[in-house]
Amino acid sequence: MITNRPIGLLDSGVGGLTVLKAVKKRLPEESFIYIGDTKRCPYGNRTREEIITYTLEMVQFLIEKNVKMIVIACNTATAHALEIVRKKVSIPVMGVVKPGSKEAVGTSSSKEIGVLATVSTVDSKFYDQSLLSEDKQVKVKSLACPEFVDIVEDNAYETQKAKRMVENKLADFKTEDMDTVILGCTHFPLLATFIQETLGESITLIDSGAVTSNAVKKVLLDNKLEAKNNRPAYMHIFTTGPEEIFRMIVEKWLGTEAFDLKQVTLERLK
């Protein structure tokens, strides 16, 4: 039965777990399959061609797992591959950029919005385009923070080293009128406490992954794909890299949620 098939999520590494956690909380009756490409993470410093190729490999993996929809829980992959993926599969596919942009525009009073993201996402101007499509009066200031991804993938995001790194990186980022900042990489919510402390309480942080959960529910409702409550929900998690650190982050971030975790190899993995 198609409605009882799982929802698939993909990310370059552990960052998409922030999306998985939010969507699971919003839709507890749904089952999920998640794949993080930690072997080739980070994507933010990859070429557009590499990002598209790797994303399509993960999409194929999820399709073979018989998912009913796909969430590209990675801002970089969303920016470069979303429309390509949509043309290649017959199930609903959504990314995390548009929900985050819509939330940020609706939140900001000054219409000056900051974006923290990977190098590739910043260079793509995808957030600029998405925000301006919501409100042409918006002013966007973006900052590439590739080191944020690295420290999260190393499971060091709660350390004093991480705090100092965030403080140094964001020291000159905030402007006088900026009142809203998008965490434009799904790894960054794991550093949200340090980011908030550095930017100040006057700044509203937008977790693009968290707001995606409402959009996922809408897609399910619109396509009549909601799970029927006649079997236990499950969560299967896969990584292309070593299991140990990945498992530690999953356990810490998902808490008591039950999950199965396995290492897999994708085709043409490099």
C-alpha positions as CSV (number, residue, x, y, z in Angstrom):
1,M,0.0,0.0,0.0
2,I,1.6,3.2,-1.2
3,T,0.6,5.3,1.8
4,N,2.4,3.0,4.2
5,R,5.7,3.2,2.4
6,P,8.4,5.3,4.1
7,I,9.4,8.9,3.5
8,G,13.0,9.1,2.2
9,L,15.5,11.8,3.3
10,L,19.0,12.4,2.0
11,D,21.9,14.6,3.1
12,S,25.6,15.0,2.6
13,G,26.2,13.8,6.2
14,V,24.6,14.1,9.6
15,G,23.1,17.5,9.1
16,G,19.8,16.2,7.7
17,L,19.2,14.5,11.0
18,T,17.9,17.9,12.2
19,V,15.3,17.7,9.5
20,L,14.5,14.0,10.3
21,K,14.0,14.9,13.9
22,A,11.6,17.7,13.1
23,V,9.6,15.8,10.6
24,K,9.4,12.7,12.8
25,K,8.0,14.9,15.6
26,R,5.5,16.4,13.3
27,L,4.5,13.1,11.7
28,P,5.0,10.4,14.3
29,E,2.9,7.9,12.5
30,E,5.2,7.9,9.4
31,S,8.2,5.7,8.7
32,F,11.5,7.0,7.5
33,I,14.6,6.0,5.6
34,Y,17.5,8.4,5.8
35,I,20.9,8.3,4.0
36,G,23.8,10.5,4.8
37,D,26.8,10.6,2.4
38,T,29.4,11.0,5.1
39,K,32.1,9.4,2.9
40,R,32.0,12.3,0.5
41,C,30.9,15.1,2.9
42,P,31.1,18.1,2.8
43,Y,29.2,18.8,-0.4
44,G,29.7,22.6,0.0
45,N,33.1,22.5,-1.5
46,R,32.2,20.2,-4.4
47,T,31.6,21.1,-8.0
48,R,28.0,21.4,-9.2
49,E,28.5,18.3,-11.3
50,E,29.7,16.2,-8.3
51,I,26.8,17.4,-6.2
52,I,24.2,16.5,-8.8
53,T,25.8,13.0,-9.4
54,Y,26.0,12.2,-5.7
55,T,22.5,13.4,-5.0
56,L,21.1,11.3,-7.8
57,E,22.9,8.3,-6.4
58,M,21.2,8.8,-3.1
59,V,17.9,9.3,-4.8
60,Q,18.3,6.0,-6.6
61,F,19.1,4.3,-3.3
62,L,15.9,5.7,-1.8
63,I,13.8,4.8,-4.8
64,E,15.1,1.2,-4.5
65,K,13.9,1.3,-0.8
66,N,10.4,2.0,-2.2
67,V,9.9,5.4,-0.6
68,K,6.7,7.4,-1.3
69,M,8.3,10.9,-1.3
70,I,11.8,12.3,-1.0
71,V,13.1,15.2,1.1
72,I,16.4,16.6,0.0
73,A,17.5,17.5,3.5
74,C,20.6,19.4,2.4
75,N,20.6,23.0,1.3
76,T,23.5,22.5,-1.1
77,A,21.9,19.5,-2.8
78,T,18.6,21.4,-2.9
79,A,20.2,24.4,-4.6
80,H,21.9,22.4,-7.3
81,A,19.9,19.2,-7.9
82,L,16.2,19.7,-6.8
83,E,14.7,20.4,-10.2
84,I,16.8,17.7,-11.8
85,V,15.6,15.1,-9.4
86,R,12.0,16.2,-9.8
87,K,12.3,15.5,-13.5
88,K,13.7,12.1,-13.0
89,V,11.3,10.5,-10.5
90,S,7.5,10.1,-10.3
91,I,7.1,10.6,-6.6
92,P,6.9,14.0,-4.8
93,V,10.4,15.6,-4.1
94,M,11.0,18.7,-2.0
95,G,14.0,20.6,-0.6
96,V,14.6,22.8,2.4
97,V,15.3,26.2,0.8
98,K,11.8,27.4,-0.1
99,P,10.2,26.6,3.3
100,G,13.1,28.4,5.1
101,S,12.9,31.4,2.8
102,K,9.1,31.7,3.2
103,E,9.5,31.5,7.0
104,A,12.3,34.1,7.0
105,V,10.4,36.7,4.9
106,G,7.3,36.2,7.1
107,T,9.4,36.7,10.2
108,S,11.6,39.7,9.3
109,S,10.3,43.2,10.0
110,S,13.4,45.1,8.6
111,K,13.5,43.0,5.4
112,E,17.2,42.5,5.9
113,I,17.9,38.8,6.1
114,G,21.2,37.0,6.7
115,V,22.0,33.5,5.3
116,L,24.7,31.2,6.7
117,A,25.4,28.4,4.3
118,T,28.1,26.4,2.5
119,V,30.3,27.9,-0.1
120,S,28.4,26.1,-2.9
121,T,25.0,27.3,-1.6
122,V,26.2,30.9,-1.3
123,D,27.8,30.9,-4.7
124,S,24.6,29.5,-6.3
125,K,22.6,32.5,-5.2
126,F,19.7,30.1,-4.7
127,Y,18.7,31.6,-1.4
128,D,18.8,35.1,-2.9
129,Q,16.5,34.0,-5.6
130,S,14.2,32.2,-3.3
131,L,13.9,35.1,-0.8
132,L,13.4,37.6,-3.6
133,S,10.7,35.5,-5.1
134,E,8.9,35.8,-1.7
135,D,9.5,39.6,-1.4
136,K,11.3,41.8,-3.9
137,Q,12.1,44.3,-1.2
138,V,14.3,41.9,0.8
139,K,18.0,42.6,1.2
140,V,20.2,39.5,1.6
141,K,23.6,39.2,3.2
142,S,25.2,35.7,2.9
143,L,28.2,34.2,4.6
144,A,29.9,30.9,3.7
145,C,30.8,28.8,6.8
146,P,32.3,25.5,5.6
147,E,34.1,25.0,8.9
148,F,30.7,24.7,10.6
149,V,30.0,21.6,8.7
150,D,33.4,20.0,9.5
151,I,33.0,20.5,13.3
152,V,29.5,19.0,13.3
153,E,30.6,16.0,11.3
154,D,33.5,15.5,13.8
155,N,30.9,15.5,16.6
156,A,32.6,18.5,18.2
157,Y,29.7,20.9,17.9
158,E,29.3,21.4,21.7
159,T,32.9,22.2,22.5
160,Q,34.6,25.4,23.4
161,K,36.5,25.1,20.1
162,A,33.2,25.3,18.3
163,K,32.1,28.3,20.3
164,R,35.3,30.2,19.6
165,M,35.0,29.3,15.9
166,V,31.5,30.6,15.6
167,E,32.3,33.8,17.5
168,N,35.3,34.5,15.2
169,K,33.4,33.7,12.0
170,L,30.3,35.8,12.8
171,A,32.1,38.7,14.6
172,D,31.4,41.2,11.7
173,F,28.4,39.5,10.1
174,K,25.4,41.2,11.6
175,T,24.3,44.6,10.2
176,E,22.4,47.3,12.0
177,D,19.0,46.4,10.3
178,M,19.4,42.6,10.1
179,D,16.8,40.9,12.3
180,T,16.6,37.4,10.8
181,V,19.2,34.9,9.9
182,I,18.6,31.6,8.0
183,L,20.6,28.6,9.1
184,G,21.1,27.7,5.4
185,C,22.7,24.3,6.1
186,T,21.1,21.5,8.0
187,H,24.3,21.0,10.0
188,F,24.1,24.5,11.5
189,P,21.1,24.0,13.9
190,L,23.5,21.9,16.0
191,L,25.5,25.1,16.5
192,A,22.4,27.2,17.0
193,T,23.2,28.0,20.7
194,F,26.6,29.4,19.9
195,I,25.2,31.3,16.8
196,Q,22.4,32.8,18.9
197,E,24.9,33.9,21.6
198,T,27.2,35.5,19.1
199,L,24.5,37.3,17.0
200,G,22.4,38.3,20.0
201,E,18.8,37.7,21.1
202,S,17.5,40.5,18.7
203,I,18.2,38.1,15.8
204,T,15.6,35.4,15.0
205,L,17.2,32.2,13.7
206,I,15.3,30.3,11.0
207,D,16.0,26.6,11.0
208,S,15.1,25.8,7.4
209,G,15.0,22.1,8.2
210,A,12.6,22.5,11.1
211,V,10.1,24.5,9.1
212,T,10.3,21.9,6.3
213,S,8.2,19.6,8.5
214,N,5.0,21.5,7.9
215,A,5.7,21.5,4.1
216,V,6.2,17.7,4.2
217,K,2.8,17.3,5.9
218,K,1.2,19.4,3.3
219,V,2.7,17.4,0.4
220,L,1.4,14.2,2.1
221,L,-2.1,15.6,2.5
222,D,-2.2,17.1,-1.0
223,N,-1.1,13.7,-2.6
224,K,-3.2,11.6,-0.2
225,L,-0.1,9.8,1.0
226,E,-0.6,10.0,4.8
227,A,0.3,6.7,6.5
228,K,-2.6,4.6,7.7
229,N,-2.3,3.9,11.4
230,N,-2.3,0.1,11.0
231,R,1.3,-0.9,11.6
232,P,4.3,0.2,13.7
233,A,6.4,3.1,12.2
234,Y,10.1,2.5,11.8
235,M,13.2,4.5,11.1
236,H,16.1,3.1,9.0
237,I,19.3,5.1,8.8
238,F,22.2,4.6,6.4
239,T,25.6,6.2,6.1
240,T,28.3,5.8,3.4
241,G,31.0,6.5,6.0
242,P,32.2,4.9,9.3
243,E,29.4,4.0,11.6
244,E,30.9,4.9,15.0
245,I,30.8,8.8,14.9
246,F,27.6,8.8,12.9
247,R,25.9,6.5,15.4
248,M,27.0,8.7,18.3
249,I,25.5,11.8,16.7
250,V,22.3,10.0,15.8
251,E,21.9,8.7,19.4
252,K,22.6,12.1,20.8
253,W,20.3,14.0,18.4
254,L,17.4,11.7,18.2
255,G,17.4,10.7,21.8
256,T,15.2,7.8,22.6
257,E,13.9,7.4,19.1
258,A,14.4,3.8,18.0
259,F,16.4,3.3,14.7
260,D,18.4,0.8,12.7
261,L,21.7,2.0,11.3
262,K,23.9,0.4,8.6
263,Q,26.8,1.4,6.4
264,V,26.3,1.2,2.7
265,T,28.2,1.7,-0.5
266,L,26.7,3.8,-3.3
267,E,27.5,3.2,-7.0
268,R,30.7,5.0,-8.2
269,L,31.5,6.0,-4.7
270,K,34.7,8.0,-4.7
